[in-house]
């Protein structure tokens, strides 16, 4: 991480502040021993995990007042894990996952930066059923349908880690794959609804995507 240019920022949620160390921009790259390359992560896509995207802000604002109760919660494709950090601040039972080899380092750093406990993390590959995550009551994610075929992989991963009664919240910026994901999860017994976020004044541009809500 020392060779990367970093950025420190604070995202406000009412009276709650979440402090973040992120990459300075989406052009940063550091993979000296090809760890990411061997995982199939190119130099062009390497930095994408390390900045805050509009979809992650939409998810965090949506989840801010969500009734998490005693639910066991999983954030998939967490990237900078803004929602996980917010839920952790609220003392929720949150586990984060990402495929990127640097995600956990930033997660640990940012949990410490916020003065909170470490967040459970596992590096997970949707294509391989080799993780030890277990089952969850609530699964959340943002901007996770960015390649063809991800709808099938993601749906199967969600099903693999869903309790019989489970809620799923996915924020999609409008990449044209939400209906495919919805159809696959409906086949797994979920009901599906697409919600247009109403208040997005925290974004600099209009959000053209949807909040995908699934229940079973």
FENBEL-V950987 format. One record per residue. N is the residue number from 1. RES is the residue in one letter. OMEGA is omega in whole degrees, 0 to 359 (none if undefined). Layout:
n->N res->RES omega->OMEGA
n->N res->RES omega->OMEGA
This chain:
n->1 res->X omega->185
n->2 res->X omega->181
n->3 res->X omega->180
n->4 res->X omega->172
n->5 res->X omega->187
n->6 res->X omega->181
n->7 res->X omega->175
n->8 res->X omega->182
n->9 res->X omega->178
n->10 res->X omega->176
n->11 res->X omega->184
n->12 res->X omega->174
n->13 res->X omega->187
n->14 res->X omega->180
n->15 res->X omega->180
n->16 res->X omega->177
n->17 res->X omega->173
n->18 res->X omega->181
n->19 res->X omega->186
n->20 res->X omega->165
n->21 res->X omega->181
n->22 res->X omega->168
n->23 res->X omega->181
n->24 res->X omega->179
n->25 res->X omega->184
n->26 res->X omega->175
n->27 res->X omega->180
n->28 res->X omega->180
n->29 res->X omega->177
n->30 res->X omega->180
n->31 res->X omega->191
n->32 res->X omega->181
n->33 res->X omega->172
n->34 res->X omega->178
n->35 res->X omega->180
n->36 res->X omega->181
n->37 res->X omega->180
n->38 res->X omega->176
n->39 res->X omega->180
n->40 res->X omega->180
n->41 res->X omega->183
n->42 res->X omega->178
n->43 res->X omega->180
n->44 res->X omega->182
n->45 res->X omega->183
n->46 res->X omega->186
n->47 res->X omega->190
n->48 res->X omega->180
n->49 res->X omega->198
n->50 res->X omega->176
n->51 res->X omega->180
n->52 res->X omega->181
n->53 res->X omega->180
n->54 res->X omega->181
n->55 res->X omega->180
n->56 res->X omega->176
n->57 res->X omega->178
n->58 res->X omega->180
n->59 res->X omega->182
n->60 res->X omega->179
n->61 res->X omega->178
n->62 res->X omega->186
n->63 res->X omega->185
n->64 res->X omega->182
n->65 res->X omega->181
n->66 res->X omega->179
n->67 res->X omega->181
n->68 res->X omega->177
n->69 res->X omega->179
n->70 res->X omega->182
n->71 res->X omega->170
n->72 res->X omega->191
n->73 res->X omega->178
n->74 res->X omega->170
n->75 res->X omega->182
n->76 res->X omega->181
n->77 res->X omega->195
n->78 res->X omega->183
n->79 res->X omega->177
n->80 res->X omega->169
n->81 res->X omega->180
n->82 res->X omega->180
n->83 res->X omega->178
n->84 res->X omega->179
n->85 res->X omega->178
n->86 res->X omega->178
n->87 res->X omega->177
n->88 res->X omega->177
n->89 res->X omega->179
n->90 res->X omega->178
n->91 res->X omega->176
n->92 res->X omega->179
n->93 res->X omega->188
n->94 res->X omega->172
n->95 res->X omega->181
n->96 res->X omega->176
n->97 res->X omega->172
n->98 res->X omega->179
n->99 res->X omega->186
n->100 res->X omega->184
n->101 res->X omega->181
n->102 res->X omega->187
n->103 res->X omega->184
n->104 res->X omega->180
n->105 res->X omega->179
n->106 res->X omega->179
n->107 res->X omega->179
n->108 res->X omega->181
n->109 res->X omega->184
n->110 res->X omega->174
n->111 res->X omega->178
n->112 res->X omega->180
n->113 res->X omega->180
n->114 res->X omega->179
n->115 res->X omega->183
n->116 res->X omega->180
n->117 res->X omega->177
n->118 res->X omega->180
n->119 res->X omega->177
n->120 res->X omega->183
n->121 res->X omega->171
n->122 res->X omega->175
n->123 res->X omega->188
n->124 res->X omega->175
n->125 res->X omega->183
n->126 res->X omega->186
n->127 res->X omega->183
n->128 res->X omega->181
n->129 res->X omega->186
n->130 res->X omega->182
n->131 res->X omega->181
n->132 res->X omega->187
n->133 res->X omega->184
n->134 res->X omega->187
n->135 res->X omega->186
n->136 res->X omega->176
n->137 res->X omega->183
n->138 res->X omega->179
n->139 res->X omega->182
n->140 res->X omega->178
n->141 res->X omega->179
n->142 res->X omega->177
n->143 res->X omega->183
n->144 res->X omega->181
n->145 res->X omega->187
n->146 res->X omega->175
n->147 res->X omega->175
n->148 res->X omega->181
n->149 res->X omega->180
n->150 res->X omega->180
n->151 res->X omega->180
n->152 res->X omega->180
n->153 res->X omega->183
n->154 res->X omega->180
n->155 res->X omega->180
n->156 res->X omega->178
n->157 res->X omega->178
n->158 res->X omega->179
n->159 res->X omega->181
n->160 res->X omega->187
n->161 res->X omega->179
n->162 res->X omega->169
n->163 res->X omega->179
n->164 res->X omega->173
n->165 res->X omega->189
n->166 res->X omega->174
n->167 res->X omega->179
n->168 res->X omega->177
n->169 res->X omega->179
n->170 res->X omega->175
n->171 res->X omega->182
n->172 res->X omega->184
n->173 res->X omega->178
n->174 res->X omega->180
n->175 res->X omega->173
n->176 res->X omega->183
n->177 res->X omega->185
n->178 res->X omega->182
n->179 res->X omega->178
n->180 res->X omega->178
n->181 res->X omega->181
n->182 res->X omega->181
n->183 res->X omega->181
n->184 res->X omega->180
n->185 res->X omega->174
n->186 res->X omega->177
n->187 res->X omega->177
n->188 res->X omega->175
n->189 res->X omega->179
n->190 res->X omega->165
n->191 res->X omega->188
n->192 res->X omega->172
n->193 res->X omega->179
n->194 res->X omega->185
n->195 res->X omega->175
n->196 res->X omega->180
n->197 res->X omega->187
n->198 res->X omega->185
n->199 res->X omega->180
n->200 res->X omega->181
n->201 res->X omega->177
n->202 res->X omega->177
n->203 res->X omega->180
n->204 res->X omega->180
n->205 res->X omega->178
n->206 res->X omega->178
n->207 res->X omega->186
n->208 res->X omega->183
n->209 res->X omega->183
n->210 res->X omega->168
n->211 res->X omega->180
n->212 res->X omega->184
n->213 res->X omega->180
n->214 res->X omega->180
n->215 res->X omega->175
n->216 res->X omega->none
